Amino acid sequence: MTFTIRPATLEHWPALEDLFGRAGASNGCWCMYWRIGPAYHERPREQNKADLRRLAESGRPPGLLAFDGDIAVGWSELAPRAELEWLGHARFLRPVDDLPAWSLACFYVRRAHRGLGVVDALIGAAVEAAAAAGAPVIEAYPVDTAVPGHTGNLFPGTASAFARHGFAVAARRKPDRPVMRRNLSAIRVASRPGSPAGLPAGSTRPGRP
């Protein structure tokens, strides 16, 4: 399958709402975890939702949406690591160096589209978007499912998926939670006017690389 990837701007907010559902994906998180940490549990879900909406209407969308036709079927949070403050509190995911990395921190895929390559399409588009924004590197914090006894949900993606897209382990402070990176210096993507996330209105990506 192929999917159309679009920045999560206010224009596409209704599609994001439909994808996340009334509960807000991951039990009301609305993708606020890496920004404010466990405090998202203590706030009304509507407040988390409102904060994500404000990000969507800002000049820099907080992530990418994958569409199958007119329906949003997947989401990935994509932002400069400096904007995801809670990453600095994660002992195993602390910065590797001082480079201004962009972070591809989590995913959410519509149940009916899981296993169809939505995550692969989002990773490929995120690499292009971060390169177009001038990021020197893009990094992720997946679960390494090849490690016996790995724990945690798979919202951050899997190490094998990122490896398919040229990411390599940059640090491994916990066996099943590596920090994986891809250098973007060799990628030349022209920034496109009117596309704050570095992507055109509809960038088509395959479900598998």
N, CA, C and O of each residue as an XYZ file, in Angstrom:
836
protein
N       0.834     -1.196      0.000
C       0.000      0.000      0.000
C       0.867      1.245      0.000
O       2.017      1.220      0.440
N       0.311      2.315     -0.491
C       0.964      3.613     -0.378
C       0.062      4.529      0.430
O      -1.162      4.400      0.413
N       0.692      5.457      1.137
C      -0.032      6.378      2.005
C       0.407      7.799      1.692
O       1.550      8.039      1.304
N      -0.504      8.723      1.865
C      -0.189     10.132      1.700
C       0.139     10.709      3.067
O      -0.650     10.593      4.005
N       1.311     11.334      3.177
C       1.772     11.878      4.453
C       1.622     13.393      4.426
O       2.082     14.056      3.497
N       0.984     13.926      5.439
C       0.762     15.369      5.535
C       1.168     15.861      6.926
O       1.026     15.128      7.904
N       1.669     17.090      7.021
C       1.947     17.666      8.339
C       0.648     17.815      9.132
O      -0.408     18.085      8.560
N       0.733     17.640     10.435
C      -0.449     17.737     11.295
C      -0.766     19.204     11.591
O      -0.577     19.680     12.711
N      -1.246     19.901     10.581
C      -1.627     21.304     10.719
C      -3.087     21.388     11.158
O      -3.791     20.380     11.216
N      -3.526     22.608     11.464
C      -4.908     22.799     11.880
C      -5.878     22.338     10.798
O      -6.968     21.858     11.108
N      -5.497     22.478      9.547
C      -6.346     22.026      8.435
C      -6.726     20.561      8.588
O      -7.832     20.152      8.234
N      -5.782     19.766      9.126
C      -6.009     18.326      9.242
C      -6.408     17.916     10.652
O      -6.424     16.726     10.967
N      -6.730     18.884     11.505
C      -7.118     18.566     12.878
C      -8.334     17.637     12.942
O      -8.314     16.697     13.736
N      -9.389     17.847     12.152
C     -10.523     16.914     12.219
C     -10.116     15.468     11.932
O     -10.644     14.540     12.544
N      -9.185     15.277     11.009
C      -8.723     13.922     10.700
C      -7.941     13.338     11.876
O      -8.051     12.146     12.166
N      -7.154     14.175     12.552
C      -6.409     13.712     13.721
C      -7.362     13.351     14.861
O      -7.173     12.337     15.534
N      -8.378     14.176     15.075
C      -9.397     13.876     16.086
C     -10.060     12.532     15.807
O     -10.261     11.723     16.714
N     -10.393     12.310     14.558
C     -11.052     11.058     14.184
C     -10.132      9.862     14.423
O     -10.583      8.809     14.874
N      -8.852     10.025     14.122
C      -7.886      8.949     14.320
C      -7.720      8.618     15.800
O      -7.749      7.449     16.183
N      -7.550      9.629     16.622
C      -7.306      9.412     18.046
C      -8.566      8.968     18.795
O      -8.477      8.270     19.805
N      -9.719      9.369     18.307
C     -10.959      9.003     18.968
C     -11.234      9.857     20.196
O     -10.417     10.695     20.575
N     -12.376      9.642     20.807
C     -12.783     10.470     21.941
C     -11.821     10.340     23.117
O     -11.626     11.300     23.863
N     -11.225      9.176     23.289
C     -10.314      8.959     24.420
C      -8.967      9.635     24.208
O      -8.243      9.891     25.170
N      -8.627      9.926     22.960
C      -7.389     10.648     22.707
C      -6.154      9.808     22.535
O      -5.057     10.284     22.827
N      -6.275      8.580     22.074
C      -5.125      7.696     21.836
C      -4.340      7.465     23.113
O      -4.120      8.401     23.882
N      -3.928      6.265     23.343
C      -3.134      5.910     24.520
C      -3.761      6.453     25.806
O      -3.086      7.052     26.643
N      -5.051      6.229     25.936
C      -5.765      6.559     27.169
C      -5.680      8.030     27.551
O      -5.389      8.366     28.699
N      -5.931      8.887     26.601
C      -6.018     10.310     26.896
C      -4.727     11.087     26.821
O      -4.686     12.247     27.232
N      -3.671     10.484     26.308
C      -2.373     11.165     26.260
C      -2.398     12.366     25.313
O      -1.843     13.421     25.619
N      -3.051     12.190     24.156
C      -3.034     13.208     23.101
C      -1.596     13.629     22.790
O      -1.324     14.786     22.470
N      -0.685     12.660     22.892
C       0.731     12.844     22.552
C       1.382     13.986     23.330
O       2.182     14.744     22.782
N       1.038     14.101     24.592
C       1.645     15.098     25.466
C       2.739     14.521     26.350
O       3.443     15.270     27.027
N       2.892     13.193     26.352
C       3.804     12.578     27.317
C       5.222     13.116     27.222
O       5.798     13.520     28.232
N       5.796     13.129     26.017
C       7.190     13.548     25.905
C       7.368     15.047     26.070
O       8.493     15.543     26.118
N       6.274     15.755     26.155
C       6.354     17.199     26.390
C       6.206     17.553     27.868
O       6.888     18.453     28.357
N       5.323     16.854     28.585
C       5.099     17.219     29.988
C       5.263     16.051     30.950
O       5.175     16.242     32.163
N       5.498     14.857     30.445
C       5.715     13.713     31.314
C       4.431     13.162     31.903
O       3.347     13.418     31.380
N       4.546     12.392     33.009
C       3.372     11.750     33.610
C       2.300     12.725     34.071
O       1.190     12.310     34.402
N       2.615     14.013     34.097
C       1.612     15.012     34.505
C       0.391     14.979     33.604
O      -0.676     15.449     33.997
N       0.531     14.424     32.386
C      -0.631     14.382     31.497
C      -1.757     13.547     32.124
O      -2.932     13.773     31.836
N      -1.383     12.559     33.004
C      -2.395     11.737     33.671
C      -3.250     12.574     34.621
O      -4.422     12.272     34.846
N      -2.656     13.620     35.169
C      -3.308     14.402     36.212
C      -4.191     15.511     35.655
O      -4.879     16.194     36.413
N      -4.179     15.695     34.358
C      -4.951     16.767     33.742
C      -6.159     16.185     33.023
O      -6.136     15.023     32.617
N      -7.203     16.969     32.861
C      -8.330     16.506     32.042
C      -7.854     16.213     30.620
O      -6.995     16.915     30.086
N      -8.410     15.193     30.029
C      -8.031     14.850     28.658
C      -8.254     16.017     27.715
O      -7.496     16.211     26.764
N      -9.300     16.799     27.981
C      -9.588     17.936     27.116
C      -8.459     18.965     27.140
O      -8.232     19.663     26.151
N      -7.756     19.059     28.263
C      -6.631     19.993     28.322
C      -5.464     19.493     27.475
O      -4.812     20.271     26.780
N      -5.208     18.182     27.542
C      -4.168     17.608     26.688
C      -4.517     17.801     25.214
O      -3.661     18.137     24.396
N      -5.788     17.581     24.896
C      -6.255     17.754     23.520
C      -6.090     19.202     23.063
O      -5.645     19.461     21.945
N      -6.453     20.147     23.942
C      -6.340     21.559     23.588
C      -4.889     21.958     23.351
O      -4.599     22.762     22.465
N      -3.978     21.397     24.142
C      -2.562     21.715     23.958
C      -2.052     21.194     22.621
O      -1.284     21.872     21.939
N      -2.480     19.985     22.245
C      -2.056     19.451     20.946
C      -2.654     20.283     19.807
O      -1.993     20.513     18.795
N      -3.881     20.725     19.968
C      -4.503     21.553     18.938
C      -3.736     22.866     18.765
O      -3.536     23.329     17.642
N      -3.308     23.462     19.884
C      -2.533     24.706     19.786
C      -1.238     24.480     19.022
O      -0.800     25.344     18.262
N      -0.630     23.326     19.222
C       0.583     23.013     18.472
C       0.266     22.853     16.981
O       1.044     23.277     16.126
N      -0.868     22.247     16.682
C      -1.254     22.046     15.281
C      -1.491     23.368     14.567
O      -1.262     23.476     13.362
N      -1.952     24.379     15.309
C      -2.220     25.666     14.663
C      -1.028     26.617     14.746
O      -1.100     27.754     14.278
N       0.062     26.151     15.339
C       1.268     26.973     15.410
C       1.997     26.921     14.067
O       1.548     26.255     13.134
N       3.086     27.606     13.982
C       3.845     27.615     12.734
C       4.601     26.331     12.471
O       5.080     26.115     11.358
N       4.719     25.467     13.479
C       5.443     24.214     13.289
C       4.602     23.060     13.821
O       4.520     22.871     15.034
N       3.978     22.290     12.943
C       3.115     21.186     13.370
C       3.872     20.191     14.252
O       5.082     20.024     14.097
N       3.167     19.529     15.177
C       3.827     18.624     16.120
C       4.092     17.221     15.587
O       4.645     16.387     16.303
N       3.709     16.951     14.356
C       3.920     15.616     13.837
C       3.390     15.454     12.432
O       3.094     16.432     11.745
N       3.275     14.209     12.014
C       2.845     13.856     10.665
C       1.657     12.918     10.734
O       1.513     12.144     11.680
N       0.805     12.997      9.717
C      -0.345     12.105      9.587
C      -0.227     11.305      8.299
O       0.150     11.839      7.256
N      -0.552     10.025      8.380
C      -0.611      9.164      7.200
C      -2.073      8.984      6.818
O      -2.906      8.654      7.662
N      -2.383      9.202      5.549
C      -3.749      9.083      5.060
C      -3.867      7.926      4.075
O      -2.992      7.702      3.239
N      -4.969      7.203      4.196
C      -5.395      6.237      3.193
C      -6.650      6.840      2.575
O      -7.738      6.731      3.141
N      -6.503      7.466      1.435
C      -7.595      8.248      0.882
C      -7.818      9.486      1.735
O      -6.884     10.253      1.970
N      -9.037      9.687      2.198
C      -9.354     10.854      3.015
C      -9.291     10.568      4.514
O      -9.559     11.454      5.326
N      -8.944      9.350      4.881
C      -8.974      8.947      6.287
C      -7.562      8.893      6.856
O      -6.680      8.258      6.277
N      -7.348      9.557      7.989
C      -6.060      9.474      8.670
C      -5.937      8.105      9.331
O      -6.799      7.704     10.113
N      -4.862      7.394      9.010
C      -4.696      6.036      9.535
C      -3.468      5.906     10.415
O      -3.263      4.858     11.027
N      -2.644      6.947     10.497
C      -1.457      6.869     11.342
C      -0.931      8.236     11.708
O      -1.137      9.211     10.985
N      -0.256      8.300     12.824
C       0.313      9.540     13.366
C       1.721      9.261     13.859
O       1.992      8.180     14.382
N       2.616     10.220     13.698
C       3.926     10.147     14.346
C       4.262     11.524     14.902
O       4.119     12.537     14.217
N       4.709     11.547     16.142
C       5.192     12.802     16.716
C       6.569     13.082     16.145
O       7.432     12.204     16.151
N       6.786     14.289     15.653
C       8.069     14.680     15.073
C       8.333     16.122     15.455
O       7.543     17.011     15.136
N       9.448     16.356     16.141
C       9.753     17.704     16.619
C      11.224     17.774     16.991
O      11.856     16.743     17.220
N      11.776     18.990     17.055
C      13.123     19.121     17.609
C      13.147     18.535     19.023
O      12.233     18.766     19.815
N      14.179     17.792     19.324
C      14.251     17.161     20.642
C      14.106     18.184     21.762
O      13.528     17.874     22.804
N      14.613     19.382     21.570
C      14.548     20.420     22.602
C      13.118     20.761     22.996
O      12.884     21.260     24.097
N      12.151     20.498     22.107
C      10.752     20.795     22.416
C      10.092     19.678     23.225
O       9.010     19.871     23.778
N      10.733     18.523     23.295
C      10.177     17.381     24.033
C      10.905     17.288     25.377
O      11.761     16.429     25.588
N      10.538     18.185     26.258
C      11.293     18.398     27.494
C      11.427     17.137     28.335
O      12.461     16.930     28.970
N      10.405     16.293     28.353
C      10.450     15.141     29.245
C      11.487     14.106     28.816
O      11.886     13.269     29.626
N      11.929     14.145     27.568
C      12.998     13.231     27.155
C      14.242     13.434     28.009
O      14.992     12.491     28.261
N      14.457     14.672     28.453
C      15.619     14.949     29.286
C      15.536     14.318     30.659
O      16.543     14.213     31.360
N      14.330     13.891     31.052
C      14.145     13.234     32.348
C      14.219     11.720     32.228
O      14.228     11.018     33.239
N      14.273     11.214     31.011
C      14.300      9.773     30.801
C      15.748      9.284     30.871
O      16.551      9.532     29.972
N      16.049      8.601     31.935
C      17.435      8.208     32.225
C      18.089      7.448     31.077
O      19.267      7.652     30.783
N      17.336      6.585     30.437
C      17.918      5.766     29.375
C      17.950      6.476     28.029
O      18.599      6.004     27.095
N      17.253      7.612     27.921
C      17.104      8.285     26.626
C      17.707      9.677     26.621
O      17.376     10.498     25.766
N      18.586      9.945     27.566
C      19.190     11.271     27.634
C      20.000     11.549     26.366
O      20.355     10.612     25.650
N      20.299     12.819     26.076
C      20.991     13.159     24.830
C      22.314     12.418     24.649
O      23.051     12.175     25.604
N      22.586     12.074     23.417
C      23.846     11.410     23.069
C      24.981     12.428     22.991
O      26.114     12.147     23.381
N      24.650     13.625     22.474
C      25.635     14.701     22.331
C      24.888     16.025     22.267
O      23.707     16.091     22.609
N      25.560     17.062     21.837
C      24.952     18.388     21.817
C      24.326     18.755     20.473
O      23.857     19.881     20.312
N      24.306     17.847     19.516
C      23.709     18.149     18.227
C      22.215     18.439     18.389
O      21.546     17.774     19.180
N      21.683     19.417     17.657
C      20.251     19.736     17.745
C      19.407     18.711     16.978
O      18.866     19.000     15.911
N      19.314     17.534     17.538
C      18.602     16.437     16.884
C      17.097     16.691     16.840
O      16.545     17.378     17.700
N      16.448     16.129     15.830
C      14.993     16.040     15.811
C      14.610     14.652     16.308
O      15.345     13.685     16.106
N      13.458     14.563     16.957
C      13.022     13.301     17.562
C      11.757     12.777     16.895
O      10.787     13.505     16.682
N      11.802     11.504     16.579
C      10.639     10.779     16.075
C      10.225      9.866     17.228
O      10.679      8.727     17.337
N       9.344     10.400     18.091
C       9.199      9.826     19.428
C       8.127      8.761     19.570
O       8.296      7.847     20.377
N       7.024      8.835     18.820
C       5.978      7.842     19.016
C       5.066      7.764     17.800
O       5.083      8.626     16.921
N       4.268      6.693     17.782
C       3.360      6.433     16.670
C       2.000      6.001     17.204
O       1.873      5.498     18.320
N       1.004      6.214     16.376
C      -0.317      5.650     16.643
C      -0.917      5.281     15.300
O      -0.962      6.105     14.387
N      -1.383      4.034     15.175
C      -1.921      3.537     13.903
C      -3.339      3.016     14.122
O      -3.606      2.287     15.077
N      -4.233      3.398     13.230
C      -5.617      2.922     13.300
C      -5.620      1.394     13.282
O      -4.895      0.772     12.507
N      -6.431      0.808     14.131
C      -6.403     -0.644     14.314
C      -6.515     -1.413     12.998
O      -5.781     -2.378     12.783
N      -7.416     -1.000     12.125
C      -7.638     -1.734     10.874
C      -6.451     -1.639      9.919
O      -6.376     -2.402      8.956
N      -5.523     -0.718     10.170
C      -4.383     -0.534      9.271
C      -3.061     -1.010      9.879
O      -2.003     -0.799      9.287
N      -3.106     -1.632     11.021
C      -1.876     -2.118     11.627
C      -1.332     -3.301     10.845
O      -2.082     -4.162     10.386
N      -0.017     -3.327     10.702
C       0.616     -4.392      9.945
C       0.670     -4.143      8.450
O       1.079     -5.020      7.690
N       0.260     -2.953      8.016
C       0.228     -2.641      6.587
C       1.353     -1.692      6.165
O       1.395     -1.249      5.017
N       2.253     -1.385      7.082
C       3.386     -0.538      6.720
C       3.194      0.943      6.965
O       3.952      1.757      6.437
N       2.188      1.314      7.759
C       1.961      2.731      8.043
C       3.164      3.344      8.741
O       3.577      4.457      8.412
N       3.728      2.621      9.703
C       4.891      3.145     10.436
C       6.068      3.354      9.496
O       6.773      4.357      9.600
N       6.284      2.423      8.585
C       7.375      2.587      7.620
C       7.182      3.851      6.785
O       8.135      4.592      6.544
N       5.956      4.092      6.348
C       5.684      5.292      5.551
C       5.963      6.553      6.359
O       6.518      7.519      5.835
N       5.583      6.547      7.621
C       5.801      7.711      8.476
C       7.281      7.934      8.761
O       7.742      9.075      8.778
N       8.026      6.861      8.986
C       9.469      7.013      9.228
C      10.143      7.625      8.002
O      10.931      8.562      8.126
N       9.835      7.096      6.825
C      10.444      7.619      5.610
C      10.144      9.088      5.409
O      11.023      9.860      5.024
N       8.898      9.483      5.669
C       8.521     10.884      5.506
C       9.164     11.754      6.573
O       9.532     12.896      6.297
N       9.306     11.233      7.790
C       9.914     12.005      8.876
C      11.379     12.313      8.587
O      11.855     13.408      8.886
N      12.084     11.367      8.014
C      13.482     11.598      7.645
C      13.566     12.757      6.656
O      14.407     13.645      6.795
N      12.686     12.738      5.656
C      12.666     13.800      4.646
C      12.301     15.146      5.278
O      12.906     16.170      4.961
N      11.312     15.139      6.168
C      10.858     16.382      6.791
C      11.935     16.989      7.680
O      12.162     18.198      7.640
N      12.596     16.163      8.478
C      13.645     16.671      9.362
C      14.817     17.211      8.553
O      15.402     18.234      8.911
N      15.165     16.526      7.457
C      16.247     17.006      6.599
C      15.882     18.348      5.977
O      16.716     19.251      5.913
N      14.638     18.483      5.520
C      14.199     19.729      4.900
C      14.198     20.880      5.895
O      14.381     22.037      5.516
N      13.991     20.559      7.177
C      13.996     21.587      8.219
C      15.409     21.957      8.660
O      15.590     22.866      9.471
N      16.410     21.256      8.130
C      17.790     21.574      8.448
C      18.364     20.835      9.633
O      19.440     21.192     10.113
N      17.679     19.811     10.122
C      18.197     19.041     11.256
C      19.436     18.247     10.828
O      19.446     17.676      9.738
N      20.480     18.200     11.662
C      21.662     17.418     11.309
C      21.463     15.920     11.490
O      22.061     15.117     10.774
N      20.616     15.544     12.453
C      20.330     14.134     12.715
C      18.880     13.996     13.153
O      18.273     14.944     13.651
N      18.342     12.807     12.961
C      17.029     12.466     13.490
C      17.219     11.234     14.357
O      17.963     10.322     13.997
N      16.549     11.210     15.492
C      16.714     10.073     16.391
C      15.372      9.544     16.869
O      14.353     10.233     16.813
N      15.398      8.288     17.345
C      14.195      7.614     17.817
C      14.552      6.762     19.027
O      15.726      6.548     19.328
N      13.518      6.279     19.717
C      13.712      5.603     20.999
C      12.878      4.320     21.042
O      12.047      4.143     21.933
N      13.104      3.435     20.081
C      12.226      2.281     19.915
C      12.458      1.183     20.954
O      13.390      1.227     21.757
N      11.571      0.207     20.896
C      11.736     -1.018     21.670
C      12.457     -2.025     20.788
O      12.065     -2.241     19.641
N      13.502     -2.640     21.315
C      14.223     -3.674     20.571
C      13.587     -5.015     20.905
O      13.898     -5.629     21.926
N      12.699     -5.457     20.037
C      11.954     -6.683     20.307
C      12.808     -7.944     20.157
O      12.348     -9.043     20.466
N      14.048     -7.791     19.687
C      14.947     -8.940     19.590
C      15.607     -9.248     20.934
O      16.228    -10.299     21.091
N      15.481     -8.350     21.894
C      16.068     -8.559     23.218
C      15.108     -9.382     24.058
O      13.965     -8.969     24.254
N      15.535    -10.533     24.559
C      14.647    -11.357     25.387
C      14.131    -10.564     26.592
O      14.883     -9.845     27.251
N      12.851    -10.709     26.858
C      12.277    -10.045     28.016
C      12.043     -8.566     27.825
O      11.877     -7.841     28.806
N      12.025     -8.090     26.580
C      11.792     -6.664     26.353
C      10.453     -6.262     26.967
O       9.519     -7.062     27.034
N      10.378     -5.027     27.405
C       9.186     -4.553     28.098
C       8.651     -3.280     27.442
O       9.319     -2.663     26.612
N       7.457     -2.912     27.825
C       6.873     -1.658     27.346
C       6.044     -1.850     26.094
O       6.186     -2.844     25.382
N       5.173     -0.883     25.835
C       4.361     -0.937     24.624
C       5.199     -0.512     23.424
O       6.342     -0.077     23.566
N       4.615     -0.645     22.256
C       5.364     -0.388     21.020
C       5.045      0.963     20.403
O       5.306      1.178     19.220
N       4.480      1.883     21.193
C       4.199      3.211     20.642
C       5.451      3.919     20.117
O       5.339      4.709     19.181
N       6.659      3.666     20.689
C       7.848      4.321     20.122
C       8.354      3.667     18.838
O       9.327      4.138     18.250
N       7.704      2.583     18.393
C       8.188      1.849     17.237
C       9.149      0.746     17.651
O       9.472      0.599     18.830
N       9.599     -0.023     16.679
C      10.528     -1.118     16.949
C      11.888     -0.817     16.320
O      11.986     -0.125     15.307
N      12.922     -1.353     16.943
C      14.278     -1.123     16.436
C      14.428     -1.641     15.013
O      15.124     -1.028     14.203
N      13.788     -2.756     14.700
C      13.920     -3.327     13.359
C      13.320     -2.409     12.296
O      13.847     -2.322     11.187
N      12.229     -1.729     12.622
C      11.619     -0.801     11.656
C      12.561      0.354     11.356
O      12.715      0.741     10.198
N      13.188      0.904     12.376
C      14.107      2.014     12.145
C      15.366      1.555     11.414
O      15.912      2.292     10.592
N      15.825      0.347     11.710
C      17.001     -0.173     11.010
C      16.739     -0.264      9.507
O      17.646     -0.043      8.705
N      15.507     -0.587      9.124
C      15.162     -0.664      7.699
C      15.322      0.684      7.013
O      15.476      0.742      5.793
N      15.287      1.757      7.775
C      15.375      3.101      7.203
C      16.718      3.766      7.484
O      16.829      4.991      7.441
N      17.725      2.969      7.767
C      19.071      3.509      7.896
C      19.434      4.063      9.257
O      20.476      4.703      9.396
N      18.608      3.837     10.265
C      18.946      4.258     11.618
C      19.891      3.232     12.240
O      19.782      2.033     11.986
N      20.817      3.724     13.057
C      21.757      2.854     13.752
C      21.742      3.197     15.239
O      21.388      4.310     15.629
N      22.128      2.231     16.056
C      22.146      2.449     17.500
C      23.251      3.439     17.848
O      24.417      3.231     17.512
N      22.870      4.519     18.525
C      23.840      5.529     18.958
C      24.161      5.390     20.437
O      25.227      5.812     20.885
N      23.249      4.802     21.196
C      23.461      4.564     22.629
C      22.505      3.457     23.052
O      21.404      3.330     22.518
N      22.940      2.667     24.012
C      22.089      1.594     24.540
C      22.329      1.519     26.042
O      23.182      0.767     26.512
N      21.571      2.300     26.775
C      21.727      2.360     28.233
C      20.803      1.383     28.943
O      20.943      1.133     30.141
N      19.867      0.841     28.195
C      18.971     -0.224     28.663
C      18.866     -1.198     27.498
O      18.604     -0.767     26.375
N      19.060     -2.494     27.722
C      19.168     -3.433     26.608
C      18.073     -3.343     25.564
O      18.350     -3.442     24.369
N      16.823     -3.154     25.998
C      15.731     -3.177     25.028
C      15.257     -1.796     24.593
O      14.255     -1.692     23.886
N      15.962     -0.713     25.003
C      15.537      0.635     24.628
C      16.721      1.455     24.089
O      17.200      2.367     24.762
N      17.183      1.133     22.894
C      18.288      1.907     22.315
C      17.845      3.293     21.867
O      16.667      3.533     21.604
N      18.806      4.190     21.788
C      18.618      5.447     21.068
C      19.175      5.200     19.676
O      20.351      4.868     19.527
N      18.338      5.360     18.652
C      18.767      5.103     17.289
C      18.764      6.408     16.502
O      17.893      7.258     16.686
N      19.749      6.552     15.625
C      19.921      7.806     14.890
C      20.190      7.569     13.411
O      20.678      6.519     12.992
N      19.847      8.599     12.642
C      20.244      8.637     11.236
C      20.804     10.014     10.945
O      20.175     11.034     11.226
N      22.007     10.023     10.372
C      22.646     11.278      9.981
C      21.962     11.804      8.728
O      21.734     11.059      7.775
N      21.634     13.097      8.737
C      20.896     13.684      7.621
C      21.758     14.556      6.711
O      21.247     15.166      5.772
N      23.048     14.617      6.980
C      23.910     15.533      6.225
C      23.968     15.192      4.737
O      24.197     16.072      3.906
N      23.761     13.925      4.401
C      23.848     13.525      2.993
C      22.515     13.638      2.277
O      22.440     13.404      1.070
N      21.464     13.994      2.999
C      20.140     14.082      2.392
C      19.874     15.518      1.985
O      19.941     16.420      2.820
N      19.580     15.738      0.746
C      19.314     17.073      0.245
C      17.843     17.167     -0.145
O      17.429     16.637     -1.176
N      17.077     17.830      0.671
C      15.662     18.009      0.398
C      15.363     19.496      0.461
O      15.599     20.135      1.486
N      14.848     20.048     -0.621
C      14.545     21.475     -0.640
C      13.334     21.758      0.226
O      12.330     21.050      0.151
N      13.426     22.793      1.046
C      12.283     23.206      1.850
C      11.198     23.737      0.927
O      11.485     24.470     -0.020
N       9.970     23.372      1.197
C       8.877     23.723      0.302
C       8.041     24.847      0.901
O       7.604     24.734      2.046
N       7.810     25.914      0.168
C       7.014     27.030      0.692
C       5.646     26.566      1.169
O       4.991     25.747      0.525
N       5.224     27.111      2.318
C       3.902     26.787      2.844
C       3.825     25.444      3.528
O       2.735     25.001      3.889
N       4.958     24.782      3.715
C       4.951     23.471      4.348
C       5.879     23.492      5.554
O       7.054     23.145      5.432
N       5.369     23.895      6.725
C       6.228     24.077      7.884
C       6.896     22.813      8.382
O       7.890     22.899      9.103
N       6.391     21.646      8.026
C       7.027     20.412      8.460
C       7.961     19.855      7.394
O       8.433     18.725      7.517
N       8.236     20.636      6.343
C       9.171     20.178      5.331
C       8.587     19.241      4.310
O       9.332     18.660      3.520
N       7.278     19.070      4.295
C       6.632     18.185      3.342
C       5.630     18.961      2.508
O       5.076     19.955      2.979
N       5.387     18.529      1.282
C       4.339     19.160      0.494
C       2.973     18.791      1.059
O       2.880     18.025      2.018
N       1.922     19.333      0.468
C       0.573     19.076      0.979
C       0.254     17.594      1.001
O      -0.496     17.140      1.866
N       0.805     16.831      0.070
C       0.559     15.400      0.052
C       1.763     14.654     -0.472
O       1.939     14.547     -1.686
N       2.595     14.137      0.408
C       3.783     13.384      0.025
C       3.452     11.910      0.091
O       3.140     11.395      1.164
N       3.513     11.219     -1.041
C       3.137      9.807     -1.074
C       4.325      8.935     -0.720
O       5.413      9.077     -1.278
N       4.092      8.023      0.225
C       5.162      7.136      0.686
C       4.663      5.694      0.654
O       3.504      5.431      0.977
N       5.537      4.754      0.265
C       5.133      3.342      0.299
C       5.052      2.828      1.721
O       5.706      3.346      2.626
N       4.242      1.807      1.900
C       4.132      1.194      3.213
C       5.358      0.418      3.609
O       5.605      0.224      4.799
N       6.136     -0.032      2.643
C       7.379     -0.745      2.940
C       8.508     -0.095      2.149
O       8.285      0.354      1.025
N       9.732     -0.032      2.716
C      10.846      0.560      1.976
C      11.262     -0.334      0.821
O      12.187      0.002      0.082
